[in-house]
Amino acid sequence: MLLEARALKKHFPVGRSLFGERDVVKAVDGVSFAVEAGRTFALVGESGCGKTTVAKLMLLLERPTSGEVIYRDQTISALSGSALSLFRREVQAVFQDPYASLNPRLRVRSIIAEPILAHERPGRREIDRRVDEALAIVGLPDGAGRFYPHEFSGGQRQRIAIARALAVKPKALVLDEPTSALDVSIRAQILNLLSDIQDEFGLAYLIIAHDLALVEHFSHTTGVMYLGTLVEEGPTAEVFAAPSHPYTQALLASAPRPDPDHVPATDVILGEIGSAMNPPPGCRFHPRCPHAFAPCDAVDPEPTATGASSWARCHLLTRRTPARASELGTVAS
Ligand code: SF4
């Protein structure tokens, strides 16, 4: 595996309760997954489920409270010096808002050269060659480097952000809602570009997205997050065709699809996502789950295999099909 999260937790202290105890927001609470070279792993879930915090942990923009980020079989919290520098070069990010992520005072050529200079000391000619190469990969002409970010459209700015990430020849990209700030007509172009780049260079992608149509089209594996934990994971085609967890089922049923016959349901998920400061006991989804039964409010369900490489956390999986569940056993998340 190229990039892995192992039992990652990120808890943020947020002041003290009436009794003097420290309140803690459990933004990420024991998340594990792996991203392979040349493949895309998507994290989906409602706003506030913790997926953006996971992205920051994987980029070392936040340090985990516990658990590990593993890159090329090495724990990155133990990296220092040149090994840490190599990680920072090989794992790059593309963020949601190309308006905010590009320095408005720098010309595009300087923006793309910045990460090269942060990691290497090439000559001017080599920098120019690498910048032109990155611009060509994302479909912008050499001359684009002379202009400032505000002189480009939203889609072109996102191409510039991708070029900046590619300039240091990364092995993995963390894509945090990479198309959600763009017009619908431009989104497909950026996704096609990212697919082409993955095919050509074998990059691993971790994509954070709330657009399920995008995820279905773009990712190989999908992990569904709810209130800081992963509740289901599997090959994207399987998760979308036959979701096992009631939360995944509700999420998919309420999502718009590019199918003219699909009418998104509006009332399948009850209430609001709960508080990460005080998550419900047992299954965290139980206050909103239409199928909740006796153990759900007390016992946290274990991950149960639902296919050769898929699993979900739900007591229904062991109640409805006890023979099959015992055959399949449980798997580590
Ligand atoms: Fe619903 Fe219970 Fe399954 Fe949680 S464990 S999703 S509450 S049925």
py3Dmol code that shows the C-alpha trace and the ligand (Angstrom):
import py3Dmol

protein = """\
ATOM      1  CA  MET A   1       0.000   0.000   0.000  1.00  0.00           C
ATOM      2  CA  LEU A   2       1.191   3.497  -0.732  1.00  0.00           C
ATOM      3  CA  LEU A   3      -0.724   5.506   1.869  1.00  0.00           C
ATOM      4  CA  GLU A   4      -2.613   4.170   4.875  1.00  0.00           C
ATOM      5  CA  ALA A   5      -4.574   5.447   7.841  1.00  0.00           C
ATOM      6  CA  ARG A   6      -4.435   3.108  10.836  1.00  0.00           C
ATOM      7  CA  ALA A   7      -6.888   3.678  13.697  1.00  0.00           C
ATOM      8  CA  LEU A   8      -6.550   7.421  13.219  1.00  0.00           C
ATOM      9  CA  LYS A   9      -8.048   9.664  15.881  1.00  0.00           C
ATOM     10  CA  LYS A  10      -8.167  13.429  16.084  1.00  0.00           C
ATOM     11  CA  HIS A  11      -9.757  14.868  19.218  1.00  0.00           C
ATOM     12  CA  PHE A  12      -9.876  18.647  19.695  1.00  0.00           C
ATOM     13  CA  PRO A  13     -10.117  20.011  23.253  1.00  0.00           C
ATOM     14  CA  VAL A  14     -12.731  22.802  23.318  1.00  0.00           C
ATOM     15  CA  GLY A  15     -12.819  24.282  26.840  1.00  0.00           C
ATOM     16  CA  ARG A  16     -14.205  22.869  30.069  1.00  0.00           C
ATOM     17  CA  SER A  17     -17.587  21.540  31.100  1.00  0.00           C
ATOM     18  CA  LEU A  18     -19.506  22.749  34.187  1.00  0.00           C
ATOM     19  CA  PHE A  19     -17.709  20.104  36.234  1.00  0.00           C
ATOM     20  CA  GLY A  20     -14.254  21.257  35.165  1.00  0.00           C
ATOM     21  CA  GLU A  21     -13.649  18.347  32.791  1.00  0.00           C
ATOM     22  CA  ARG A  22     -12.148  19.011  29.403  1.00  0.00           C
ATOM     23  CA  ASP A  23     -14.720  18.866  26.575  1.00  0.00           C
ATOM     24  CA  VAL A  24     -13.402  17.122  23.492  1.00  0.00           C
ATOM     25  CA  VAL A  25     -14.637  17.098  19.898  1.00  0.00           C
ATOM     26  CA  LYS A  26     -13.964  13.648  18.458  1.00  0.00           C
ATOM     27  CA  ALA A  27     -13.645  14.814  14.854  1.00  0.00           C
ATOM     28  CA  VAL A  28     -12.010  11.551  13.760  1.00  0.00           C
ATOM     29  CA  ASP A  29     -12.397   8.557  16.008  1.00  0.00           C
ATOM     30  CA  GLY A  30     -10.611   5.444  14.802  1.00  0.00           C
ATOM     31  CA  VAL A  31     -10.482   5.515  11.006  1.00  0.00           C
ATOM     32  CA  SER A  32      -8.479   3.012   8.938  1.00  0.00           C
ATOM     33  CA  PHE A  33      -8.164   2.673   5.162  1.00  0.00           C
ATOM     34  CA  ALA A  34      -5.526   2.246   2.473  1.00  0.00           C
ATOM     35  CA  VAL A  35      -4.875   3.928  -0.864  1.00  0.00           C
ATOM     36  CA  GLU A  36      -3.055   1.964  -3.572  1.00  0.00           C
ATOM     37  CA  ALA A  37      -0.865   3.393  -6.325  1.00  0.00           C
ATOM     38  CA  GLY A  38      -2.908   4.055  -9.457  1.00  0.00           C
ATOM     39  CA  ARG A  39      -6.224   3.821  -7.567  1.00  0.00           C
ATOM     40  CA  THR A  40      -8.719   6.260  -6.069  1.00  0.00           C
ATOM     41  CA  PHE A  41     -10.147   5.967  -2.569  1.00  0.00           C
ATOM     42  CA  ALA A  42     -13.135   8.236  -1.886  1.00  0.00           C
ATOM     43  CA  LEU A  43     -14.309   9.385   1.532  1.00  0.00           C
ATOM     44  CA  VAL A  44     -17.955  10.467   1.565  1.00  0.00           C
ATOM     45  CA  GLY A  45     -20.389  11.645   4.207  1.00  0.00           C
ATOM     46  CA  GLU A  46     -22.352  14.682   5.331  1.00  0.00           C
ATOM     47  CA  SER A  47     -20.682  17.947   6.357  1.00  0.00           C
ATOM     48  CA  GLY A  48     -19.254  17.558   9.838  1.00  0.00           C
ATOM     49  CA  CYS A  49     -18.551  13.819   9.539  1.00  0.00           C
ATOM     50  CA  GLY A  50     -14.783  14.369   9.829  1.00  0.00           C
ATOM     51  CA  LYS A  51     -13.643  13.678   6.280  1.00  0.00           C
ATOM     52  CA  THR A  52     -11.785  16.973   5.829  1.00  0.00           C
ATOM     53  CA  THR A  53      -9.963  16.412   9.132  1.00  0.00           C
ATOM     54  CA  VAL A  54      -8.889  13.011   7.787  1.00  0.00           C
ATOM     55  CA  ALA A  55      -7.474  14.762   4.697  1.00  0.00           C
ATOM     56  CA  LYS A  56      -5.489  17.147   6.917  1.00  0.00           C
ATOM     57  CA  LEU A  57      -4.140  14.233   8.955  1.00  0.00           C
ATOM     58  CA  MET A  58      -3.045  12.399   5.811  1.00  0.00           C
ATOM     59  CA  LEU A  59      -1.182  15.552   4.674  1.00  0.00           C
ATOM     60  CA  LEU A  60       0.413  16.113   8.095  1.00  0.00           C
ATOM     61  CA  LEU A  61      -1.364  19.463   8.328  1.00  0.00           C
ATOM     62  CA  GLU A  62      -2.728  18.115  11.630  1.00  0.00           C
ATOM     63  CA  ARG A  63      -1.067  15.641  13.977  1.00  0.00           C
ATOM     64  CA  PRO A  64      -3.239  12.694  15.055  1.00  0.00           C
ATOM     65  CA  THR A  65      -4.253  12.322  18.697  1.00  0.00           C
ATOM     66  CA  SER A  66      -3.505   8.629  18.214  1.00  0.00           C
ATOM     67  CA  GLY A  67      -3.185   6.157  15.378  1.00  0.00           C
ATOM     68  CA  GLU A  68      -0.817   6.335  12.439  1.00  0.00           C
ATOM     69  CA  VAL A  69      -0.471   7.580   8.898  1.00  0.00           C
ATOM     70  CA  ILE A  70       1.713   5.096   7.021  1.00  0.00           C
ATOM     71  CA  TYR A  71       3.496   6.035   3.799  1.00  0.00           C
ATOM     72  CA  ARG A  72       5.446   3.365   1.914  1.00  0.00           C
ATOM     73  CA  ASP A  73       5.375   1.156   5.039  1.00  0.00           C
ATOM     74  CA  GLN A  74       6.787   3.888   7.270  1.00  0.00           C
ATOM     75  CA  THR A  75       5.006   5.722  10.052  1.00  0.00           C
ATOM     76  CA  ILE A  76       5.161   9.363   9.058  1.00  0.00           C
ATOM     77  CA  SER A  77       5.098  10.606  12.659  1.00  0.00           C
ATOM     78  CA  ALA A  78       8.540   8.981  12.961  1.00  0.00           C
ATOM     79  CA  LEU A  79       9.889  10.637   9.815  1.00  0.00           C
ATOM     80  CA  SER A  80      12.324  13.527   9.991  1.00  0.00           C
ATOM     81  CA  GLY A  81      14.882  15.264   7.793  1.00  0.00           C
ATOM     82  CA  SER A  82      15.085  14.036   4.219  1.00  0.00           C
ATOM     83  CA  ALA A  83      12.492  11.251   4.743  1.00  0.00           C
ATOM     84  CA  LEU A  84       9.907  13.796   5.932  1.00  0.00           C
ATOM     85  CA  SER A  85      10.801  16.133   3.093  1.00  0.00           C
ATOM     86  CA  LEU A  86      10.327  13.269   0.628  1.00  0.00           C
ATOM     87  CA  PHE A  87       6.862  12.550   2.088  1.00  0.00           C
ATOM     88  CA  ARG A  88       5.887  16.219   1.799  1.00  0.00           C
ATOM     89  CA  ARG A  89       7.030  16.218  -1.824  1.00  0.00           C
ATOM     90  CA  GLU A  90       5.444  12.944  -2.857  1.00  0.00           C
ATOM     91  CA  VAL A  91       2.036  13.538  -1.225  1.00  0.00           C
ATOM     92  CA  GLN A  92       0.500  16.728  -2.617  1.00  0.00           C
ATOM     93  CA  ALA A  93      -2.891  18.356  -2.192  1.00  0.00           C
ATOM     94  CA  VAL A  94      -5.485  20.018  -4.400  1.00  0.00           C
ATOM     95  CA  PHE A  95      -8.086  21.955  -2.433  1.00  0.00           C
ATOM     96  CA  GLN A  96     -11.665  22.898  -3.076  1.00  0.00           C
ATOM     97  CA  ASP A  97     -11.304  26.564  -3.818  1.00  0.00           C
ATOM     98  CA  PRO A  98      -8.844  27.503  -6.565  1.00  0.00           C
ATOM     99  CA  TYR A  99      -9.596  31.174  -5.827  1.00  0.00           C
ATOM    100  CA  ALA A 100      -8.230  30.882  -2.291  1.00  0.00           C
ATOM    101  CA  SER A 101      -5.446  28.348  -2.820  1.00  0.00           C
ATOM    102  CA  LEU A 102      -3.411  30.377  -5.346  1.00  0.00           C
ATOM    103  CA  ASN A 103      -1.383  33.390  -4.197  1.00  0.00           C
ATOM    104  CA  PRO A 104      -2.987  36.336  -6.071  1.00  0.00           C
ATOM    105  CA  ARG A 105       0.261  38.347  -5.982  1.00  0.00           C
ATOM    106  CA  LEU A 106       2.354  35.757  -7.815  1.00  0.00           C
ATOM    107  CA  ARG A 107       2.389  35.002 -11.521  1.00  0.00           C
ATOM    108  CA  VAL A 108       1.386  31.465 -12.410  1.00  0.00           C
ATOM    109  CA  ARG A 109       4.979  30.542 -13.304  1.00  0.00           C
ATOM    110  CA  SER A 110       6.128  31.474  -9.788  1.00  0.00           C
ATOM    111  CA  ILE A 111       3.174  29.650  -8.196  1.00  0.00           C
ATOM    112  CA  ILE A 112       4.074  26.408  -9.972  1.00  0.00           C
ATOM    113  CA  ALA A 113       7.807  26.877  -9.318  1.00  0.00           C
ATOM    114  CA  GLU A 114       7.250  27.409  -5.564  1.00  0.00           C
ATOM    115  CA  PRO A 115       7.004  23.724  -4.526  1.00  0.00           C
ATOM    116  CA  ILE A 116       9.925  22.802  -6.786  1.00  0.00           C
ATOM    117  CA  LEU A 117      12.116  25.370  -5.011  1.00  0.00           C
ATOM    118  CA  ALA A 118      10.858  24.201  -1.614  1.00  0.00           C
ATOM    119  CA  HIS A 119      12.191  20.698  -2.243  1.00  0.00           C
ATOM    120  CA  GLU A 120      15.026  21.008  -4.742  1.00  0.00           C
ATOM    121  CA  ARG A 121      17.691  23.416  -5.960  1.00  0.00           C
ATOM    122  CA  PRO A 122      17.450  23.108  -9.746  1.00  0.00           C
ATOM    123  CA  GLY A 123      18.814  25.739 -12.144  1.00  0.00           C
ATOM    124  CA  ARG A 124      16.573  28.354 -13.769  1.00  0.00           C
ATOM    125  CA  ARG A 125      16.415  26.440 -17.059  1.00  0.00           C
ATOM    126  CA  GLU A 126      15.303  23.239 -15.311  1.00  0.00           C
ATOM    127  CA  ILE A 127      12.645  25.122 -13.344  1.00  0.00           C
ATOM    128  CA  ASP A 128      11.296  26.647 -16.565  1.00  0.00           C
ATOM    129  CA  ARG A 129      11.236  23.230 -18.212  1.00  0.00           C
ATOM    130  CA  ARG A 130       9.356  21.681 -15.266  1.00  0.00           C
ATOM    131  CA  VAL A 131       6.831  24.524 -15.120  1.00  0.00           C
ATOM    132  CA  ASP A 132       6.153  24.276 -18.874  1.00  0.00           C
ATOM    133  CA  GLU A 133       5.823  20.502 -18.551  1.00  0.00           C
ATOM    134  CA  ALA A 134       3.296  20.837 -15.702  1.00  0.00           C
ATOM    135  CA  LEU A 135       1.290  23.449 -17.634  1.00  0.00           C
ATOM    136  CA  ALA A 136       1.250  21.165 -20.694  1.00  0.00           C
ATOM    137  CA  ILE A 137       0.014  18.187 -18.642  1.00  0.00           C
ATOM    138  CA  VAL A 138      -2.986  20.181 -17.403  1.00  0.00           C
ATOM    139  CA  GLY A 139      -3.723  21.590 -20.872  1.00  0.00           C
ATOM    140  CA  LEU A 140      -2.553  25.184 -20.398  1.00  0.00           C
ATOM    141  CA  PRO A 141      -0.172  26.883 -22.863  1.00  0.00           C
ATOM    142  CA  ASP A 142       3.410  27.875 -21.879  1.00  0.00           C
ATOM    143  CA  GLY A 143       2.430  31.529 -22.035  1.00  0.00           C
ATOM    144  CA  ALA A 144      -0.076  31.009 -19.189  1.00  0.00           C
ATOM    145  CA  GLY A 145       2.809  31.330 -16.750  1.00  0.00           C
ATOM    146  CA  ARG A 146       3.094  35.068 -17.398  1.00  0.00           C
ATOM    147  CA  PHE A 147      -0.354  35.864 -16.018  1.00  0.00           C
ATOM    148  CA  TYR A 148      -1.842  36.223 -12.527  1.00  0.00           C
ATOM    149  CA  PRO A 149      -4.473  33.835 -11.112  1.00  0.00           C
ATOM    150  CA  HIS A 150      -7.300  36.395 -11.376  1.00  0.00           C
ATOM    151  CA  GLU A 151      -6.844  36.454 -15.151  1.00  0.00           C
ATOM    152  CA  PHE A 152      -8.089  32.846 -15.406  1.00  0.00           C
ATOM    153  CA  SER A 153     -11.495  31.195 -15.092  1.00  0.00           C
ATOM    154  CA  GLY A 154     -12.329  28.898 -12.147  1.00  0.00           C
ATOM    155  CA  GLY A 155     -11.635  25.739 -14.146  1.00  0.00           C
ATOM    156  CA  GLN A 156      -8.322  27.112 -15.406  1.00  0.00           C
ATOM    157  CA  ARG A 157      -7.314  28.039 -11.848  1.00  0.00           C
ATOM    158  CA  GLN A 158      -7.992  24.504 -10.721  1.00  0.00           C
ATOM    159  CA  ARG A 159      -5.780  23.315 -13.593  1.00  0.00           C
ATOM    160  CA  ILE A 160      -3.067  25.638 -12.254  1.00  0.00           C
ATOM    161  CA  ALA A 161      -3.501  24.162  -8.756  1.00  0.00           C
ATOM    162  CA  ILE A 162      -3.152  20.658 -10.234  1.00  0.00           C
ATOM    163  CA  ALA A 163      -0.066  21.756 -12.218  1.00  0.00           C
ATOM    164  CA  ARG A 164       1.490  23.096  -9.006  1.00  0.00           C
ATOM    165  CA  ALA A 165       0.907  19.736  -7.308  1.00  0.00           C
ATOM    166  CA  LEU A 166       2.340  17.812 -10.276  1.00  0.00           C
ATOM    167  CA  ALA A 167       5.458  19.980 -10.589  1.00  0.00           C
ATOM    168  CA  VAL A 168       7.253  17.987  -7.869  1.00  0.00           C
ATOM    169  CA  LYS A 169       6.321  14.620  -9.424  1.00  0.00           C
ATOM    170  CA  PRO A 170       4.161  13.320  -6.545  1.00  0.00           C
ATOM    171  CA  LYS A 171       3.079   9.719  -5.968  1.00  0.00           C
ATOM    172  CA  ALA A 172      -0.243  10.608  -4.327  1.00  0.00           C
ATOM    173  CA  LEU A 173      -2.736  13.484  -4.405  1.00  0.00           C
ATOM    174  CA  VAL A 174      -5.205  14.338  -1.661  1.00  0.00           C
ATOM    175  CA  LEU A 175      -8.136  15.944  -3.464  1.00  0.00           C
ATOM    176  CA  ASP A 176     -10.402  17.840  -1.064  1.00  0.00           C
ATOM    177  CA  GLU A 177     -13.674  18.569  -2.908  1.00  0.00           C
ATOM    178  CA  PRO A 178     -11.646  19.422  -6.053  1.00  0.00           C
ATOM    179  CA  THR A 179     -14.634  20.359  -8.224  1.00  0.00           C
ATOM    180  CA  SER A 180     -17.288  21.617  -5.824  1.00  0.00           C
ATOM    181  CA  ALA A 181     -16.396  25.301  -6.363  1.00  0.00           C
ATOM    182  CA  LEU A 182     -16.634  24.917 -10.152  1.00  0.00           C
ATOM    183  CA  ASP A 183     -19.513  25.255 -12.608  1.00  0.00           C
ATOM    184  CA  VAL A 184     -21.174  21.936 -13.386  1.00  0.00           C
ATOM    185  CA  SER A 185     -20.041  22.181 -17.018  1.00  0.00           C
ATOM    186  CA  ILE A 186     -16.379  22.436 -15.941  1.00  0.00           C
ATOM    187  CA  ARG A 187     -16.438  19.646 -13.348  1.00  0.00           C
ATOM    188  CA  ALA A 188     -16.350  16.817 -15.889  1.00  0.00           C
ATOM    189  CA  GLN A 189     -13.351  18.397 -17.631  1.00  0.00           C
ATOM    190  CA  ILE A 190     -11.361  18.548 -14.388  1.00  0.00           C
ATOM    191  CA  LEU A 191     -12.320  14.975 -13.459  1.00  0.00           C
ATOM    192  CA  ASN A 192     -11.354  13.715 -16.899  1.00  0.00           C
ATOM    193  CA  LEU A 193      -8.046  15.524 -16.560  1.00  0.00           C
ATOM    194  CA  LEU A 194      -7.413  13.917 -13.162  1.00  0.00           C
ATOM    195  CA  SER A 195      -8.314  10.475 -14.583  1.00  0.00           C
ATOM    196  CA  ASP A 196      -5.923  10.950 -17.493  1.00  0.00           C
ATOM    197  CA  ILE A 197      -3.137  12.034 -15.121  1.00  0.00           C
ATOM    198  CA  GLN A 198      -3.742   8.979 -12.923  1.00  0.00           C
ATOM    199  CA  ASP A 199      -3.623   6.664 -15.947  1.00  0.00           C
ATOM    200  CA  GLU A 200      -0.419   8.225 -17.223  1.00  0.00           C
ATOM    201  CA  PHE A 201       1.542   8.571 -13.983  1.00  0.00           C
ATOM    202  CA  GLY A 202       0.000   5.887 -11.755  1.00  0.00           C
ATOM    203  CA  LEU A 203      -0.852   8.338  -8.981  1.00  0.00           C
ATOM    204  CA  ALA A 204      -2.847   7.325  -5.919  1.00  0.00           C
ATOM    205  CA  TYR A 205      -5.780   9.616  -5.151  1.00  0.00           C
ATOM    206  CA  LEU A 206      -7.561  10.150  -1.857  1.00  0.00           C
ATOM    207  CA  ILE A 207     -10.642  12.181  -2.728  1.00  0.00           C
ATOM    208  CA  ILE A 208     -12.892  13.874  -0.193  1.00  0.00           C
ATOM    209  CA  ALA A 209     -16.280  14.592  -1.734  1.00  0.00           C
ATOM    210  CA  HIS A 210     -19.935  15.048  -0.956  1.00  0.00           C
ATOM    211  CA  ASP A 211     -20.950  14.749  -4.634  1.00  0.00           C
ATOM    212  CA  LEU A 212     -21.898  11.069  -4.853  1.00  0.00           C
ATOM    213  CA  ALA A 213     -22.300  11.086  -8.638  1.00  0.00           C
ATOM    214  CA  LEU A 214     -18.683  12.220  -8.877  1.00  0.00           C
ATOM    215  CA  VAL A 215     -17.535   9.519  -6.473  1.00  0.00           C
ATOM    216  CA  GLU A 216     -19.432   6.777  -8.319  1.00  0.00           C
ATOM    217  CA  HIS A 217     -17.866   7.802 -11.606  1.00  0.00           C
ATOM    218  CA  PHE A 218     -14.378   8.571 -10.365  1.00  0.00           C
ATOM    219  CA  SER A 219     -13.318   6.316  -7.474  1.00  0.00           C
ATOM    220  CA  HIS A 220     -12.377   2.651  -7.211  1.00  0.00           C
ATOM    221  CA  THR A 221     -13.086   2.261  -3.496  1.00  0.00           C
ATOM    222  CA  THR A 222     -15.503   4.195  -1.309  1.00  0.00           C
ATOM    223  CA  GLY A 223     -15.476   4.701   2.440  1.00  0.00           C
ATOM    224  CA  VAL A 224     -18.572   6.163   4.087  1.00  0.00           C
ATOM    225  CA  MET A 225     -17.989   8.285   7.188  1.00  0.00           C
ATOM    226  CA  TYR A 226     -20.499   9.094   9.890  1.00  0.00           C
ATOM    227  CA  LEU A 227     -19.668  11.197  12.950  1.00  0.00           C
ATOM    228  CA  GLY A 228     -15.941  10.530  12.939  1.00  0.00           C
ATOM    229  CA  THR A 229     -15.977   6.837  12.036  1.00  0.00           C
ATOM    230  CA  LEU A 230     -16.095   4.754   8.868  1.00  0.00           C
ATOM    231  CA  VAL A 231     -19.380   2.834   8.744  1.00  0.00           C
ATOM    232  CA  GLU A 232     -18.947   1.097   5.378  1.00  0.00           C
ATOM    233  CA  GLU A 233     -16.189   0.487   2.865  1.00  0.00           C
ATOM    234  CA  GLY A 234     -15.933  -1.440  -0.366  1.00  0.00           C
ATOM    235  CA  PRO A 235     -15.421  -1.331  -4.129  1.00  0.00           C
ATOM    236  CA  THR A 236     -17.360   1.705  -5.349  1.00  0.00           C
ATOM    237  CA  ALA A 237     -19.503  -0.279  -7.793  1.00  0.00           C
ATOM    238  CA  GLU A 238     -20.612  -2.631  -4.977  1.00  0.00           C
ATOM    239  CA  VAL A 239     -21.277   0.097  -2.436  1.00  0.00           C
ATOM    240  CA  PHE A 240     -23.406   2.052  -4.905  1.00  0.00           C
ATOM    241  CA  ALA A 241     -25.258  -0.986  -6.299  1.00  0.00           C
ATOM    242  CA  ALA A 242     -26.029  -2.636  -2.958  1.00  0.00           C
ATOM    243  CA  PRO A 243     -25.196  -0.473   0.079  1.00  0.00           C
ATOM    244  CA  SER A 244     -25.218  -2.483   3.305  1.00  0.00           C
ATOM    245  CA  HIS A 245     -25.341   0.201   5.984  1.00  0.00           C
ATOM    246  CA  PRO A 246     -28.627   2.073   6.559  1.00  0.00           C
ATOM    247  CA  TYR A 247     -26.734   5.383   6.540  1.00  0.00           C
ATOM    248  CA  THR A 248     -25.166   4.616   3.144  1.00  0.00           C
ATOM    249  CA  GLN A 249     -28.578   3.547   1.847  1.00  0.00           C
ATOM    250  CA  ALA A 250     -30.131   6.805   2.994  1.00  0.00           C
ATOM    251  CA  LEU A 251     -27.260   8.902   1.667  1.00  0.00           C
ATOM    252  CA  LEU A 252     -27.539   7.308  -1.782  1.00  0.00           C
ATOM    253  CA  ALA A 253     -31.337   7.484  -1.834  1.00  0.00           C
ATOM    254  CA  SER A 254     -31.273  11.227  -1.116  1.00  0.00           C
ATOM    255  CA  ALA A 255     -28.507  12.091  -3.582  1.00  0.00           C
ATOM    256  CA  PRO A 256     -29.223  13.573  -7.001  1.00  0.00           C
ATOM    257  CA  ARG A 257     -28.190  11.252  -9.861  1.00  0.00           C
ATOM    258  CA  PRO A 258     -27.593  11.958 -13.547  1.00  0.00           C
ATOM    259  CA  ASP A 259     -30.489   9.551 -14.245  1.00  0.00           C
ATOM    260  CA  PRO A 260     -33.668  11.410 -15.394  1.00  0.00           C
ATOM    261  CA  ASP A 261     -35.842   8.686 -13.788  1.00  0.00           C
ATOM    262  CA  HIS A 262     -34.156   9.007 -10.381  1.00  0.00           C
ATOM    263  CA  VAL A 263     -36.083  11.181  -7.940  1.00  0.00           C
ATOM    264  CA  PRO A 264     -33.985  11.907  -4.856  1.00  0.00           C
ATOM    265  CA  ALA A 265     -35.796  11.022  -1.633  1.00  0.00           C
ATOM    266  CA  THR A 266     -36.104  13.954   0.766  1.00  0.00           C
ATOM    267  CA  ASP A 267     -36.983  12.348   4.076  1.00  0.00           C
ATOM    268  CA  VAL A 268     -34.837   9.233   4.353  1.00  0.00           C
ATOM    269  CA  ILE A 269     -32.360  10.523   6.966  1.00  0.00           C
ATOM    270  CA  LEU A 270     -34.065  11.687  10.131  1.00  0.00           C
ATOM    271  CA  GLY A 271     -32.801  14.779  11.943  1.00  0.00           C
ATOM    272  CA  GLU A 272     -29.357  16.310  11.934  1.00  0.00           C
ATOM    273  CA  ILE A 273     -25.944  14.658  12.193  1.00  0.00           C
ATOM    274  CA  GLY A 274     -25.166  14.320  15.928  1.00  0.00           C
ATOM    275  CA  SER A 275     -22.503  16.097  17.941  1.00  0.00           C
ATOM    276  CA  ALA A 276     -18.898  14.921  17.646  1.00  0.00           C
ATOM    277  CA  MET A 277     -18.389  16.297  21.170  1.00  0.00           C
ATOM    278  CA  ASN A 278     -20.898  13.938  22.637  1.00  0.00           C
ATOM    279  CA  PRO A 279     -21.482  11.136  20.116  1.00  0.00           C
ATOM    280  CA  PRO A 280     -24.380   8.775  20.830  1.00  0.00           C
ATOM    281  CA  PRO A 281     -23.453   5.515  22.591  1.00  0.00           C
ATOM    282  CA  GLY A 282     -23.603   2.240  20.683  1.00  0.00           C
ATOM    283  CA  CYS A 283     -24.079   2.766  16.954  1.00  0.00           C
ATOM    284  CA  ARG A 284     -23.595   6.505  16.379  1.00  0.00           C
ATOM    285  CA  PHE A 285     -26.300   6.479  13.723  1.00  0.00           C
ATOM    286  CA  HIS A 286     -28.962   4.964  15.996  1.00  0.00           C
ATOM    287  CA  PRO A 287     -30.875   8.211  16.823  1.00  0.00           C
ATOM    288  CA  ARG A 288     -31.528   8.690  13.081  1.00  0.00           C
ATOM    289  CA  CYS A 289     -31.772   5.090  11.941  1.00  0.00           C
ATOM    290  CA  PRO A 290     -35.225   3.803  10.931  1.00  0.00           C
ATOM    291  CA  HIS A 291     -34.069   0.211  11.593  1.00  0.00           C
ATOM    292  CA  ALA A 292     -32.632   0.694  15.109  1.00  0.00           C
ATOM    293  CA  PHE A 293     -33.396  -2.171  17.493  1.00  0.00           C
ATOM    294  CA  ALA A 294     -32.366  -3.415  20.927  1.00  0.00           C
ATOM    295  CA  PRO A 295     -28.552  -3.472  20.879  1.00  0.00           C
ATOM    296  CA  CYS A 296     -28.091  -0.393  18.675  1.00  0.00           C
ATOM    297  CA  ASP A 297     -28.156   2.257  21.417  1.00  0.00           C
ATOM    298  CA  ALA A 298     -25.734   0.353  23.640  1.00  0.00           C
ATOM    299  CA  VAL A 299     -23.333  -1.760  21.579  1.00  0.00           C
ATOM    300  CA  ASP A 300     -21.016  -0.331  18.922  1.00  0.00           C
ATOM    301  CA  PRO A 301     -21.266  -2.734  15.964  1.00  0.00           C
ATOM    302  CA  GLU A 302     -18.059  -4.365  14.765  1.00  0.00           C
ATOM    303  CA  PRO A 303     -17.076  -4.244  11.083  1.00  0.00           C
ATOM    304  CA  THR A 304     -18.714  -7.232   9.365  1.00  0.00           C
ATOM    305  CA  ALA A 305     -17.650  -8.506   5.953  1.00  0.00           C
ATOM    306  CA  THR A 306     -20.281  -7.942   3.274  1.00  0.00           C
ATOM    307  CA  GLY A 307     -18.222  -9.154   0.310  1.00  0.00           C
ATOM    308  CA  ALA A 308     -14.733 -10.242  -0.660  1.00  0.00           C
ATOM    309  CA  SER A 309     -13.302  -6.780   0.070  1.00  0.00           C
ATOM    310  CA  SER A 310     -16.165  -4.854   1.611  1.00  0.00           C
ATOM    311  CA  TRP A 311     -17.559  -4.424   5.114  1.00  0.00           C
ATOM    312  CA  ALA A 312     -20.047  -2.426   7.144  1.00  0.00           C
ATOM    313  CA  ARG A 313     -20.749  -1.750  10.805  1.00  0.00           C
ATOM    314  CA  CYS A 314     -24.375  -2.618  11.493  1.00  0.00           C
ATOM    315  CA  HIS A 315     -26.096  -5.058  13.857  1.00  0.00           C
ATOM    316  CA  LEU A 316     -28.572  -5.919  11.084  1.00  0.00           C
ATOM    317  CA  LEU A 317     -25.801  -7.754   9.250  1.00  0.00           C
ATOM    318  CA  THR A 318     -25.392 -10.241  12.067  1.00  0.00           C
ATOM    319  CA  ARG A 319     -29.092 -10.420  13.000  1.00  0.00           C
ATOM    320  CA  ARG A 320     -30.648 -11.043   9.583  1.00  0.00           C
ATOM    321  CA  THR A 321     -28.096 -13.458   8.194  1.00  0.00           C
ATOM    322  CA  PRO A 322     -26.494 -15.135  11.196  1.00  0.00           C
ATOM    323  CA  ALA A 323     -25.235 -18.150   9.207  1.00  0.00           C
ATOM    324  CA  ARG A 324     -23.589 -15.993   6.571  1.00  0.00           C
ATOM    325  CA  ALA A 325     -22.246 -13.529   9.091  1.00  0.00           C
ATOM    326  CA  SER A 326     -20.641 -16.286  11.131  1.00  0.00           C
ATOM    327  CA  GLU A 327     -19.164 -17.734   7.966  1.00  0.00           C
ATOM    328  CA  LEU A 328     -17.721 -14.368   7.002  1.00  0.00           C
ATOM    329  CA  GLY A 329     -16.712 -13.380  10.491  1.00  0.00           C
ATOM    330  CA  THR A 330     -15.574  -9.865  11.300  1.00  0.00           C
ATOM    331  CA  VAL A 331     -12.751  -7.939   9.755  1.00  0.00           C
ATOM    332  CA  ALA A 332     -10.467  -5.277  11.137  1.00  0.00           C
ATOM    333  CA  SER A 333     -11.374  -1.773   9.954  1.00  0.00           C
TER     334      SER A 333
END
"""
ligand_1 = """\
8
SF4
Fe -29.250 1.220 12.387
Fe -28.635 -0.413 14.410
Fe -27.484 -0.733 12.048
Fe -26.856 1.357 13.569
S -26.472 -0.789 14.035
S -27.249 1.388 11.396
S -28.838 1.822 14.473
S -29.656 -0.985 12.524
"""
view = py3Dmol.view(width=600, height=400)
view.addModel(protein, "pdb")
view.setStyle({"model": 0}, {"cartoon": {"style": "trace"}})
view.addModel(ligand_1, "xyz")
view.setStyle({"model": 1}, {"stick": {}})
view.zoomTo()
view.show()
